[in-house]
Amino acid sequence: MSLTIGIVGLPNVGKSTMFNALTRNNVLAENYPFATIEPNTGIVPLPDDRLPVLAKLVHTEKIVPATVTFVDIAGIVKGASEGEGLGNKFLANIREADAICEVVRAFEDDDIVHVNGKVDPADDIDTINTELILADLQTIENALPKLEKELRGKKVTPEYVNAVNEAKKILEAGETIDHAAQAGKINKDDIYDLHLLTAKPFIYVFNVDDAELSNEQLRKKLTDLVAPAKAIFLNAQFEADLTELDEADAREMLEDAGLKESGLDQLARVGFDILGLQTFLTAGEKEVRAWQIHKGWTAPQAAGVIHTDFERGFIKAEIVSYDDFVAANGSMNTIKEEGKLRLEGRDYVMQDGDIVEFKFNVSK
């Protein structure tokens, strides 16, 4: 299941520094526009405190977490929708992503030039969103003549053309489709086949001074700026420094900064959720693994993630909740005696954290 989050932002906002820390890759991160030209892809493990607990209970050292895939995309500038800078490449790369992570500079540093000459998060967000909106308007304007012709030939419905025109009005008002959808103004599914950039879910990452990481007033101001989209606050260099430390020292560094977890761990969690994903778990002597599936998937669909034969020959799923498994110290005998083992069929909708063993039979 390969879903990706595209990391976008103006040049010199700390995007590649954050990506380096996120993936622990040494991607070029220079103080000049377009240091990132080709998109760099990184697969990031999803933090999950349940996995080491399960590994200890079933006596295995092998842990396989779920993952989130991030793509670092070239910095965008005004005019990108018309091909300025690396605009055409940027738009092509972001079109392939399933969600957008917008990195916004909120730190002051005279040694790092800002492409617009000043640090203004609201203006930076407006610059990027405007370019995405303009690109979407081009998509709609190119599509409408054909749609109107197909409407006359009854190849498309009036409702669909109305939905496209409604999307056009929203974009012309300077609003992203994702924002409008969350406000109940439009249903994304009605215009899905247009593959509009601003219909993708957004996450905003504010790269702040390390001294401002616990500034609640600043957090509220910037959170309100992008609501109802998710906002994450981090200092990219602080995150990079964390990755150089062992677990104990990193935890101490976080505590000294008044933080419960790193910004990158938050980003991985939020990114996983915004892609509409969840996990189910398998636990045995061979390994403990978190398998990623779409929210709302049934047991047979989940089984197919392990192997297509599991879905094709699905019989039932033996399921125990994580909490019940831990309470029984991993003893299946205890779980069965206490009636905590559930047998679920084809219509069962998987829940996050289900510990599962699938039963299947595939005739030759």
Contacts in CASP RR format, 6 or more apart in sequence:
PFRMAT RR
TARGET T0000
AUTHOR 0000-0000-0000
METHOD contacts of the structure
MODEL  1
MSLTIGIVGLPNVGKSTMFNALTRNNVLAENYPFATIEPNTGIVPLPDDR
LPVLAKLVHTEKIVPATVTFVDIAGIVKGASEGEGLGNKFLANIREADAI
CEVVRAFEDDDIVHVNGKVDPADDIDTINTELILADLQTIENALPKLEKE
LRGKKVTPEYVNAVNEAKKILEAGETIDHAAQAGKINKDDIYDLHLLTAK
PFIYVFNVDDAELSNEQLRKKLTDLVAPAKAIFLNAQFEADLTELDEADA
REMLEDAGLKESGLDQLARVGFDILGLQTFLTAGEKEVRAWQIHKGWTAP
QAAGVIHTDFERGFIKAEIVSYDDFVAANGSMNTIKEEGKLRLEGRDYVM
QDGDIVEFKFNVSK
1 277 0 8 1.000
1 292 0 8 1.000
1 293 0 8 1.000
1 294 0 8 1.000
1 305 0 8 1.000
2 69 0 8 1.000
3 69 0 8 1.000
3 98 0 8 1.000
3 99 0 8 1.000
3 275 0 8 1.000
3 277 0 8 1.000
4 41 0 8 1.000
4 69 0 8 1.000
4 70 0 8 1.000
4 71 0 8 1.000
4 96 0 8 1.000
4 97 0 8 1.000
4 98 0 8 1.000
4 99 0 8 1.000
5 68 0 8 1.000
5 69 0 8 1.000
5 70 0 8 1.000
5 71 0 8 1.000
5 97 0 8 1.000
5 98 0 8 1.000
5 99 0 8 1.000
5 100 0 8 1.000
5 101 0 8 1.000
5 203 0 8 1.000
5 271 0 8 1.000
5 274 0 8 1.000
5 275 0 8 1.000
6 39 0 8 1.000
6 70 0 8 1.000
6 71 0 8 1.000
6 72 0 8 1.000
6 73 0 8 1.000
6 93 0 8 1.000
6 94 0 8 1.000
6 97 0 8 1.000
6 99 0 8 1.000
6 100 0 8 1.000
6 101 0 8 1.000
7 15 0 8 1.000
7 18 0 8 1.000
7 19 0 8 1.000
7 70 0 8 1.000
7 71 0 8 1.000
7 72 0 8 1.000
7 73 0 8 1.000
7 101 0 8 1.000
7 103 0 8 1.000
8 15 0 8 1.000
8 73 0 8 1.000
8 75 0 8 1.000
8 76 0 8 1.000
8 90 0 8 1.000
8 94 0 8 1.000
8 100 0 8 1.000
8 101 0 8 1.000
8 102 0 8 1.000
8 103 0 8 1.000
8 128 0 8 1.000
9 15 0 8 1.000
9 75 0 8 1.000
9 76 0 8 1.000
9 102 0 8 1.000
9 103 0 8 1.000
9 104 0 8 1.000
9 124 0 8 1.000
9 128 0 8 1.000
10 75 0 8 1.000
10 76 0 8 1.000
10 77 0 8 1.000
10 105 0 8 1.000
10 114 0 8 1.000
10 115 0 8 1.000
10 116 0 8 1.000
10 124 0 8 1.000
10 127 0 8 1.000
10 128 0 8 1.000
11 32 0 8 1.000
11 33 0 8 1.000
11 34 0 8 1.000
11 35 0 8 1.000
11 75 0 8 1.000
11 77 0 8 1.000
11 115 0 8 1.000
12 31 0 8 1.000
12 32 0 8 1.000
12 33 0 8 1.000
12 105 0 8 1.000
12 112 0 8 1.000
12 113 0 8 1.000
12 114 0 8 1.000
12 115 0 8 1.000
13 103 0 8 1.000
13 104 0 8 1.000
13 105 0 8 1.000
13 124 0 8 1.000
13 207 0 8 1.000
14 29 0 8 1.000
14 103 0 8 1.000
14 105 0 8 1.000
14 207 0 8 1.000
14 236 0 8 1.000
15 36 0 8 1.000
15 72 0 8 1.000
15 75 0 8 1.000
15 103 0 8 1.000
16 27 0 8 1.000
16 28 0 8 1.000
16 29 0 8 1.000
16 35 0 8 1.000
16 36 0 8 1.000
16 40 0 8 1.000
16 72 0 8 1.000
17 29 0 8 1.000
17 236 0 8 1.000
17 237 0 8 1.000
17 240 0 8 1.000
18 103 0 8 1.000
18 205 0 8 1.000
18 207 0 8 1.000
18 234 0 8 1.000
18 236 0 8 1.000
18 239 0 8 1.000
18 240 0 8 1.000
18 264 0 8 1.000
19 25 0 8 1.000
19 27 0 8 1.000
19 40 0 8 1.000
19 42 0 8 1.000
19 70 0 8 1.000
19 72 0 8 1.000
20 26 0 8 1.000
20 27 0 8 1.000
20 29 0 8 1.000
20 240 0 8 1.000
21 236 0 8 1.000
21 239 0 8 1.000
21 240 0 8 1.000
21 242 0 8 1.000
21 243 0 8 1.000
21 264 0 8 1.000
22 42 0 8 1.000
22 44 0 8 1.000
22 70 0 8 1.000
22 239 0 8 1.000
22 264 0 8 1.000
22 267 0 8 1.000
22 268 0 8 1.000
23 40 0 8 1.000
23 42 0 8 1.000
23 43 0 8 1.000
23 44 0 8 1.000
23 70 0 8 1.000
24 243 0 8 1.000
25 40 0 8 1.000
25 42 0 8 1.000
27 36 0 8 1.000
27 40 0 8 1.000
27 72 0 8 1.000
28 35 0 8 1.000
28 36 0 8 1.000
29 35 0 8 1.000
31 111 0 8 1.000
31 112 0 8 1.000
31 113 0 8 1.000
32 113 0 8 1.000
33 75 0 8 1.000
33 77 0 8 1.000
33 115 0 8 1.000
34 74 0 8 1.000
34 75 0 8 1.000
34 85 0 8 1.000
34 86 0 8 1.000
36 72 0 8 1.000
36 73 0 8 1.000
36 74 0 8 1.000
36 75 0 8 1.000
37 74 0 8 1.000
37 86 0 8 1.000
37 89 0 8 1.000
38 74 0 8 1.000
39 71 0 8 1.000
39 72 0 8 1.000
39 73 0 8 1.000
39 74 0 8 1.000
39 93 0 8 1.000
40 71 0 8 1.000
40 72 0 8 1.000
41 69 0 8 1.000
41 70 0 8 1.000
41 71 0 8 1.000
41 72 0 8 1.000
42 69 0 8 1.000
42 70 0 8 1.000
42 71 0 8 1.000
43 67 0 8 1.000
43 68 0 8 1.000
43 69 0 8 1.000
44 67 0 8 1.000
44 68 0 8 1.000
44 69 0 8 1.000
44 70 0 8 1.000
44 264 0 8 1.000
44 268 0 8 1.000
45 65 0 8 1.000
45 66 0 8 1.000
45 67 0 8 1.000
45 268 0 8 1.000
46 65 0 8 1.000
46 66 0 8 1.000
46 67 0 8 1.000
46 68 0 8 1.000
46 268 0 8 1.000
46 269 0 8 1.000
46 272 0 8 1.000
46 279 0 8 1.000
46 290 0 8 1.000
46 292 0 8 1.000
47 65 0 8 1.000
47 261 0 8 1.000
47 265 0 8 1.000
47 268 0 8 1.000
47 269 0 8 1.000
48 65 0 8 1.000
48 66 0 8 1.000
48 279 0 8 1.000
48 290 0 8 1.000
50 281 0 8 1.000
50 290 0 8 1.000
50 322 0 8 1.000
50 353 0 8 1.000
51 63 0 8 1.000
51 65 0 8 1.000
51 281 0 8 1.000
51 288 0 8 1.000
51 290 0 8 1.000
52 63 0 8 1.000
53 326 0 8 1.000
54 281 0 8 1.000
54 283 0 8 1.000
54 288 0 8 1.000
54 322 0 8 1.000
54 325 0 8 1.000
54 326 0 8 1.000
54 355 0 8 1.000
55 61 0 8 1.000
55 62 0 8 1.000
55 63 0 8 1.000
55 283 0 8 1.000
55 288 0 8 1.000
57 283 0 8 1.000
57 325 0 8 1.000
57 326 0 8 1.000
57 329 0 8 1.000
57 330 0 8 1.000
58 283 0 8 1.000
58 284 0 8 1.000
58 285 0 8 1.000
58 288 0 8 1.000
58 330 0 8 1.000
59 285 0 8 1.000
60 283 0 8 1.000
60 284 0 8 1.000
60 285 0 8 1.000
60 286 0 8 1.000
60 287 0 8 1.000
60 288 0 8 1.000
62 286 0 8 1.000
62 287 0 8 1.000
62 288 0 8 1.000
63 287 0 8 1.000
63 288 0 8 1.000
63 289 0 8 1.000
64 287 0 8 1.000
64 288 0 8 1.000
64 289 0 8 1.000
64 290 0 8 1.000
65 289 0 8 1.000
65 290 0 8 1.000
66 272 0 8 1.000
66 277 0 8 1.000
66 279 0 8 1.000
66 290 0 8 1.000
66 291 0 8 1.000
66 292 0 8 1.000
67 292 0 8 1.000
68 268 0 8 1.000
68 271 0 8 1.000
68 272 0 8 1.000
68 275 0 8 1.000
70 101 0 8 1.000
71 93 0 8 1.000
71 96 0 8 1.000
71 97 0 8 1.000
73 90 0 8 1.000
73 93 0 8 1.000
73 94 0 8 1.000
73 97 0 8 1.000
74 86 0 8 1.000
74 87 0 8 1.000
74 89 0 8 1.000
74 90 0 8 1.000
74 93 0 8 1.000
75 86 0 8 1.000
75 90 0 8 1.000
76 86 0 8 1.000
76 87 0 8 1.000
76 90 0 8 1.000
76 127 0 8 1.000
76 128 0 8 1.000
76 131 0 8 1.000
77 84 0 8 1.000
77 85 0 8 1.000
77 87 0 8 1.000
77 115 0 8 1.000
77 127 0 8 1.000
78 84 0 8 1.000
78 127 0 8 1.000
78 130 0 8 1.000
78 131 0 8 1.000
79 85 0 8 1.000
79 87 0 8 1.000
79 131 0 8 1.000
79 134 0 8 1.000
80 86 0 8 1.000
80 87 0 8 1.000
80 90 0 8 1.000
80 91 0 8 1.000
80 131 0 8 1.000
80 135 0 8 1.000
81 87 0 8 1.000
81 91 0 8 1.000
81 131 0 8 1.000
81 132 0 8 1.000
81 134 0 8 1.000
81 135 0 8 1.000
81 138 0 8 1.000
82 134 0 8 1.000
87 131 0 8 1.000
91 135 0 8 1.000
91 197 0 8 1.000
94 100 0 8 1.000
94 132 0 8 1.000
94 197 0 8 1.000
95 195 0 8 1.000
95 197 0 8 1.000
97 200 0 8 1.000
98 200 0 8 1.000
98 275 0 8 1.000
99 200 0 8 1.000
99 201 0 8 1.000
99 202 0 8 1.000
99 203 0 8 1.000
99 271 0 8 1.000
99 274 0 8 1.000
99 275 0 8 1.000
100 132 0 8 1.000
100 197 0 8 1.000
100 200 0 8 1.000
100 201 0 8 1.000
100 202 0 8 1.000
100 203 0 8 1.000
101 202 0 8 1.000
101 203 0 8 1.000
101 204 0 8 1.000
101 205 0 8 1.000
101 267 0 8 1.000
101 271 0 8 1.000
102 125 0 8 1.000
102 128 0 8 1.000
102 202 0 8 1.000
102 203 0 8 1.000
102 204 0 8 1.000
102 205 0 8 1.000
103 205 0 8 1.000
103 207 0 8 1.000
104 121 0 8 1.000
104 124 0 8 1.000
104 125 0 8 1.000
104 204 0 8 1.000
104 205 0 8 1.000
104 206 0 8 1.000
104 207 0 8 1.000
104 222 0 8 1.000
105 114 0 8 1.000
105 119 0 8 1.000
105 121 0 8 1.000
105 124 0 8 1.000
105 207 0 8 1.000
106 119 0 8 1.000
106 121 0 8 1.000
106 206 0 8 1.000
106 207 0 8 1.000
106 208 0 8 1.000
106 209 0 8 1.000
106 212 0 8 1.000
106 218 0 8 1.000
106 222 0 8 1.000
107 119 0 8 1.000
107 207 0 8 1.000
107 208 0 8 1.000
107 209 0 8 1.000
107 212 0 8 1.000
107 235 0 8 1.000
108 119 0 8 1.000
108 209 0 8 1.000
116 123 0 8 1.000
116 124 0 8 1.000
116 127 0 8 1.000
121 206 0 8 1.000
121 222 0 8 1.000
121 225 0 8 1.000
122 225 0 8 1.000
125 204 0 8 1.000
125 225 0 8 1.000
125 226 0 8 1.000
129 174 0 8 1.000
129 176 0 8 1.000
129 198 0 8 1.000
130 174 0 8 1.000
132 176 0 8 1.000
132 197 0 8 1.000
132 198 0 8 1.000
133 171 0 8 1.000
133 174 0 8 1.000
133 175 0 8 1.000
133 176 0 8 1.000
133 198 0 8 1.000
135 197 0 8 1.000
136 167 0 8 1.000
136 171 0 8 1.000
136 177 0 8 1.000
136 196 0 8 1.000
136 197 0 8 1.000
136 198 0 8 1.000
136 199 0 8 1.000
137 168 0 8 1.000
137 171 0 8 1.000
137 172 0 8 1.000
139 194 0 8 1.000
139 195 0 8 1.000
139 196 0 8 1.000
140 164 0 8 1.000
140 167 0 8 1.000
140 168 0 8 1.000
140 171 0 8 1.000
140 194 0 8 1.000
140 196 0 8 1.000
141 168 0 8 1.000
143 164 0 8 1.000
143 194 0 8 1.000
144 164 0 8 1.000
144 165 0 8 1.000
144 168 0 8 1.000
147 156 0 8 1.000
147 160 0 8 1.000
147 161 0 8 1.000
147 164 0 8 1.000
148 161 0 8 1.000
150 156 0 8 1.000
151 157 0 8 1.000
151 158 0 8 1.000
151 161 0 8 1.000
159 190 0 8 1.000
160 190 0 8 1.000
160 191 0 8 1.000
163 186 0 8 1.000
163 187 0 8 1.000
163 190 0 8 1.000
163 191 0 8 1.000
164 191 0 8 1.000
164 194 0 8 1.000
166 185 0 8 1.000
166 186 0 8 1.000
167 177 0 8 1.000
167 186 0 8 1.000
167 191 0 8 1.000
167 194 0 8 1.000
167 196 0 8 1.000
170 177 0 8 1.000
170 180 0 8 1.000
170 185 0 8 1.000
170 186 0 8 1.000
171 177 0 8 1.000
171 198 0 8 1.000
176 198 0 8 1.000
176 199 0 8 1.000
176 202 0 8 1.000
177 186 0 8 1.000
177 188 0 8 1.000
177 191 0 8 1.000
177 196 0 8 1.000
177 198 0 8 1.000
177 199 0 8 1.000
178 188 0 8 1.000
178 198 0 8 1.000
178 199 0 8 1.000
178 200 0 8 1.000
178 201 0 8 1.000
178 202 0 8 1.000
178 229 0 8 1.000
179 198 0 8 1.000
179 202 0 8 1.000
179 228 0 8 1.000
179 229 0 8 1.000
180 186 0 8 1.000
181 187 0 8 1.000
181 188 0 8 1.000
181 199 0 8 1.000
182 228 0 8 1.000
182 229 0 8 1.000
183 228 0 8 1.000
188 199 0 8 1.000
191 199 0 8 1.000
192 199 0 8 1.000
201 229 0 8 1.000
201 274 0 8 1.000
201 275 0 8 1.000
202 226 0 8 1.000
202 229 0 8 1.000
202 230 0 8 1.000
203 229 0 8 1.000
203 230 0 8 1.000
203 231 0 8 1.000
203 232 0 8 1.000
203 267 0 8 1.000
203 270 0 8 1.000
203 271 0 8 1.000
203 274 0 8 1.000
204 222 0 8 1.000
204 226 0 8 1.000
204 229 0 8 1.000
204 230 0 8 1.000
204 231 0 8 1.000
204 232 0 8 1.000
205 231 0 8 1.000
205 232 0 8 1.000
205 233 0 8 1.000
205 234 0 8 1.000
205 267 0 8 1.000
206 222 0 8 1.000
206 231 0 8 1.000
206 232 0 8 1.000
206 233 0 8 1.000
206 234 0 8 1.000
207 234 0 8 1.000
207 235 0 8 1.000
207 236 0 8 1.000
208 215 0 8 1.000
208 218 0 8 1.000
208 233 0 8 1.000
208 234 0 8 1.000
208 235 0 8 1.000
209 235 0 8 1.000
210 235 0 8 1.000
210 237 0 8 1.000
210 238 0 8 1.000
210 257 0 8 1.000
212 218 0 8 1.000
213 233 0 8 1.000
213 234 0 8 1.000
213 235 0 8 1.000
213 238 0 8 1.000
213 257 0 8 1.000
213 258 0 8 1.000
213 259 0 8 1.000
214 257 0 8 1.000
214 258 0 8 1.000
214 259 0 8 1.000
219 231 0 8 1.000
219 233 0 8 1.000
222 231 0 8 1.000
222 233 0 8 1.000
223 231 0 8 1.000
225 231 0 8 1.000
230 270 0 8 1.000
230 274 0 8 1.000
232 263 0 8 1.000
232 266 0 8 1.000
232 267 0 8 1.000
232 270 0 8 1.000
233 263 0 8 1.000
234 262 0 8 1.000
234 263 0 8 1.000
234 264 0 8 1.000
234 266 0 8 1.000
234 267 0 8 1.000
238 257 0 8 1.000
239 262 0 8 1.000
239 263 0 8 1.000
239 264 0 8 1.000
241 253 0 8 1.000
242 250 0 8 1.000
242 253 0 8 1.000
242 254 0 8 1.000
242 262 0 8 1.000
242 264 0 8 1.000
243 250 0 8 1.000
245 253 0 8 1.000
250 262 0 8 1.000
254 260 0 8 1.000
254 261 0 8 1.000
254 262 0 8 1.000
272 292 0 8 1.000
276 294 0 8 1.000
276 295 0 8 1.000
277 292 0 8 1.000
277 293 0 8 1.000
277 294 0 8 1.000
277 295 0 8 1.000
278 292 0 8 1.000
278 293 0 8 1.000
278 294 0 8 1.000
278 295 0 8 1.000
278 350 0 8 1.000
278 351 0 8 1.000
278 352 0 8 1.000
278 353 0 8 1.000
279 290 0 8 1.000
279 291 0 8 1.000
279 292 0 8 1.000
279 293 0 8 1.000
279 352 0 8 1.000
279 353 0 8 1.000
280 290 0 8 1.000
280 291 0 8 1.000
280 293 0 8 1.000
280 302 0 8 1.000
280 350 0 8 1.000
280 351 0 8 1.000
280 352 0 8 1.000
280 353 0 8 1.000
280 354 0 8 1.000
280 355 0 8 1.000
280 356 0 8 1.000
281 288 0 8 1.000
281 289 0 8 1.000
281 290 0 8 1.000
281 291 0 8 1.000
281 322 0 8 1.000
281 353 0 8 1.000
281 354 0 8 1.000
281 355 0 8 1.000
281 356 0 8 1.000
282 288 0 8 1.000
282 289 0 8 1.000
282 291 0 8 1.000
282 306 0 8 1.000
282 355 0 8 1.000
282 356 0 8 1.000
282 357 0 8 1.000
283 325 0 8 1.000
283 330 0 8 1.000
283 355 0 8 1.000
291 302 0 8 1.000
291 305 0 8 1.000
291 306 0 8 1.000
292 305 0 8 1.000
293 301 0 8 1.000
293 302 0 8 1.000
293 305 0 8 1.000
293 350 0 8 1.000
294 301 0 8 1.000
296 349 0 8 1.000
296 350 0 8 1.000
297 349 0 8 1.000
297 350 0 8 1.000
298 346 0 8 1.000
298 347 0 8 1.000
298 348 0 8 1.000
298 349 0 8 1.000
298 350 0 8 1.000
299 314 0 8 1.000
299 316 0 8 1.000
299 317 0 8 1.000
299 344 0 8 1.000
299 345 0 8 1.000
299 346 0 8 1.000
299 348 0 8 1.000
299 350 0 8 1.000
299 356 0 8 1.000
299 358 0 8 1.000
300 310 0 8 1.000
300 311 0 8 1.000
300 314 0 8 1.000
300 346 0 8 1.000
301 311 0 8 1.000
301 350 0 8 1.000
302 317 0 8 1.000
302 350 0 8 1.000
302 356 0 8 1.000
302 358 0 8 1.000
303 310 0 8 1.000
303 311 0 8 1.000
303 314 0 8 1.000
303 317 0 8 1.000
303 358 0 8 1.000
303 360 0 8 1.000
304 310 0 8 1.000
304 311 0 8 1.000
306 358 0 8 1.000
309 360 0 8 1.000
309 362 0 8 1.000
310 358 0 8 1.000
310 360 0 8 1.000
311 360 0 8 1.000
312 360 0 8 1.000
312 362 0 8 1.000
313 360 0 8 1.000
313 361 0 8 1.000
313 362 0 8 1.000
314 345 0 8 1.000
314 346 0 8 1.000
314 358 0 8 1.000
314 359 0 8 1.000
314 360 0 8 1.000
315 359 0 8 1.000
315 360 0 8 1.000
315 361 0 8 1.000
316 343 0 8 1.000
316 344 0 8 1.000
316 345 0 8 1.000
316 358 0 8 1.000
316 359 0 8 1.000
317 343 0 8 1.000
317 344 0 8 1.000
317 345 0 8 1.000
317 348 0 8 1.000
317 356 0 8 1.000
317 357 0 8 1.000
317 358 0 8 1.000
317 359 0 8 1.000
318 341 0 8 1.000
318 342 0 8 1.000
318 343 0 8 1.000
318 356 0 8 1.000
318 357 0 8 1.000
318 358 0 8 1.000
318 359 0 8 1.000
319 341 0 8 1.000
319 342 0 8 1.000
319 343 0 8 1.000
319 344 0 8 1.000
319 348 0 8 1.000
319 354 0 8 1.000
319 355 0 8 1.000
319 356 0 8 1.000
320 335 0 8 1.000
320 340 0 8 1.000
320 341 0 8 1.000
320 342 0 8 1.000
320 354 0 8 1.000
320 355 0 8 1.000
321 340 0 8 1.000
321 351 0 8 1.000
321 353 0 8 1.000
321 354 0 8 1.000
321 355 0 8 1.000
322 353 0 8 1.000
322 354 0 8 1.000
322 355 0 8 1.000
324 335 0 8 1.000
324 338 0 8 1.000
324 340 0 8 1.000
325 335 0 8 1.000
325 355 0 8 1.000
328 334 0 8 1.000
328 335 0 8 1.000
328 338 0 8 1.000
328 340 0 8 1.000
332 341 0 8 1.000
335 341 0 8 1.000
350 356 0 8 1.000
END
